[in-house]
Amino acid sequence: MAVSPKAILDTAVYLPFLRRDAEIHDLGFLLRPTLLHISSVVFAELYAGAKDRTTIRLLVKLYHTFDRLNRVITPPSQCTGCSEPVHRTGTPP
């Protein structure tokens, strides 16, 4: 069985969707199928920039979806500022 590629998107990818009230999951530029993961740092940045309750509700819904699928990645504290990829276990390779 083929393994689907994985992707983690930066905060800047999500901002246009939030600003123009488009579907946040409209990511047609990704190769199909792609397993999309999100960093807890990206969520924190998006939440900090949320300007209204509607956006906050959208972000909470998005977070719960990623969390339910076990696709939220939190970098370990000792990796702050490093450029090495972080595995799901939270440890650098």
Buried (B, 14 or more C-beta within 10 A) or exposed (E): EEEEEEBBBEBEBBEEBBEEEEEBEEBEEEEEEEEBBBBBBBBEBBEEBBEEEEBEEBBEEBBEBBEEEEBBBEBEEEBEEEEEEBEEEEEBE
